[in-house]
Amino acid sequence: MRIIFSAAILAGGRARRLGGLDKSALRVGARSIFERQLSLLRGLTPHLLIVGGPEAREQAAGVPVVADRIAGAGSLGGLYTALMDAPTDQVLVVACDMPFLDAPFLAHLAARGTDVDAAMPRDDRGRHPFCASYSRRIAGHLRACIERGDLRVGAALAAVEVRELGPGELAPFDPDGLLLLNVNTQDDYERACRLAAEHEGPRRTGSEPPTS
């Protein structure tokens, strides 16, 4: 059975630990993280959107860009916006700072999310709610959390049905331990570039965070 789902890239956030840079524009290997993700997601679904600000609009390459429906609601607000603006009932949500996601894993994640409120990977660092499949039916619950001022993603998800993809289920998709790497800091970025060079070839020059 063919699974119909949307995919949303969350491109908001201030990236304070990277000097306020647009993390999606950072080049890892031959392409920016945004280019890597967009190419990947276009192969999985025609229903794409980006949740973000002006920077995302400049590089959206024909993909709809939507602003947060509720200003100041942080990551939870971005997730709520993705669920509200997506054209399908199931939405695959990915953070814009994950350069090593791949199609087989995301297809598997979508398949595991068809009959629950959310499906997400869990490794030794915990859950990854911004690489996950969600049902639009939890949008009202997320809005209620935001309206009462509780912006904690973990607390919001504690009240919905979550299917975890644990280390054993992740292992076949992640032989090198790169799959769920996030670029949050200068050290993360340097590591991602080094790993991309080792696994994919040399990195071209491009947008980079400043060195300290």
N, C-alpha and C positions, 0 to 999 in steps of 0.2 A: 504494500500500500504506500502510495506517495504521500509524504508528509508536507503539508502546506504551512509555511511559517515565514515570518518576517525576520530581518536581522537589523539591529540598531547598534551603531557605534556611539558610545558615550564620549563625547569630545569636550565636555565642560571641565570645570576645575581650574584651579589657579597654579598648580604645580610649584608650590612655594619652594620645595626642596631642589628644584631645578631653575631657580631664578625667574619663575613665572613664564617659562617658555611653553610653547605649544608642543606637548610631547608627541603628538601624532605626526608632526613634521620632521622629527628626528630621523636621520638616515641610519638604518641598520642593514649592513650589507649593501646591495645595489639599489635599494629602494627605501623610501620613508616607511615608517610603521603604518601610516595611513594607506599608502599605496599597496603595501603587503596585505593589509586587512581587506581593503576594498576588492582587490583581485580575488582573494580567497572567497569572500562572501558572495560576489557576483556569480561564482560557480555553483553556489548552493541554493540561491533564491533570487527571484527578480524583485522581491519586495524589500527594498533597502531604505534606511533613513539614518540621518546623523543628528544626534542631540548635542547642540553646542552653540557657541557664539560666533562672532564675526570671523575669527580665524578659520573655523570650520567651513563657513560659507565660501571663503576664498579658494578652497581646495576641494570642494565637494564633487567636482567632475560629473555634474548632472544628477547627483543623488539628492533627494529632498533633505533640507536642513531645517530643523525646528528648534525654536528657543524653548527654554524651560517654561512650563506652564505656571509654575509657582516659583517666583524669584526667591533666592536665598535658602532653598530647601536642600542644597547640597546634592550628594550622590543619590539619596533617596528620591529627591525631586527629579533627577535625570531619569531614574528608572521609571517613575510614575509617568513622566512625559513620553518615554518610549512606548509604554503599554497603551497610553491613550492615543497616540498618533499613528501607531502601526496599523496597517490595513487588515491584519489577520489576528486570530485569537491566540496564536502561539507566537512568542517573540524571543528570538535568540539575541541576548544582550552581551556586548563585549566592550571592555574598556579600551580606550585608544592607545594604551601604552603596552600592549602585549604583542611583541613582534614575531613570536614563534608558534602561534596557533596554526593548526592545519585542518584541511577539509575532512579527512576521515574522522577525526575527533569531534569536530563540530557537528557533522552529520549524525554521529552516534549520540551526542548530547541532545540534539533535537529529537531524535527517536525516543530517548529516555524521558523526555518531558511532555509527551503527548497526553498523559492521563493523570498528571499531578499539578499542583499549583506552581511548583518550581523544581528544576533539576539542576544540580551544580556539582562541580568537582570538589573533592576534599583531599588535601594532601597533608604532609606533616606540618604545614603552616596554618592549616585550618580550611574553612570553606572559602570558595572563590565566587562570591555573589555577582561579580561583574564579568564573569564568563559563564553564563547560565541561560537556561531556557525558562521562560515564564509564561503563565497563562494570564490573559487580560482580566480574568475574573477577580484577580487580587488588586486591581487598580483602586477600587473604592477603599479597600483596607489601607493601602499605602497613603491615600489622600487623608484618611482619618488620622493616621499617625502624624502626618505633616501638620495638619490643622491643630492638633493638640501639642505641637512643639517637640515631638519626639522624632528626631531625624536619624536615629540609630538603625542602620540597615539590619544588623543582627537581631535587634528587638522586634522589628517589623516582621522578619521572616520566622521568628519563633512562633507566630500565631498562624502560619500557613503550612500546608503539606509540602515538605521538601524531600525530594529523593536525592541522596548523596551518591556520587560516583567516587568511591574510595580508592585508595592506592592500588589495590589489586585490579580494579577495573580500568584505571588510568594507565597502568604499566605498558600494555601493548601499544598504546598511542604515544608513549613518552620514553623511548629507550635512552635518550640522552639527558633527560631531566630538564629540558628547555621549555616544554609546552606552555607552562603557566607563568613563565618569568614576566615580571612587571618592571618597567623602567620608571623608577621613582626618584632616583638620585643620580649624581654624577658617576658614582661607582657602578650602579646598575647599568647605566648607559655604556660605560667603558666595557663592562663584562659582556653585554649584549653584542657590541661590535666585535669583540674578540671571538666570541662564540660563533658569530655569523661568518667571520673570516675563516675560522677553522672548519666549519661545516659547509659553507656556501661559496667561499672564495673571498677575495679582497673587497674592502668597502670603498666605494667612491666618496669623495668629499661632499659635504652638504651641510645642512643645518646641524649644529652641534651645540650642546650646552657649554657655557664658559667654564674654563678651568679656574680653580682657586689657587 
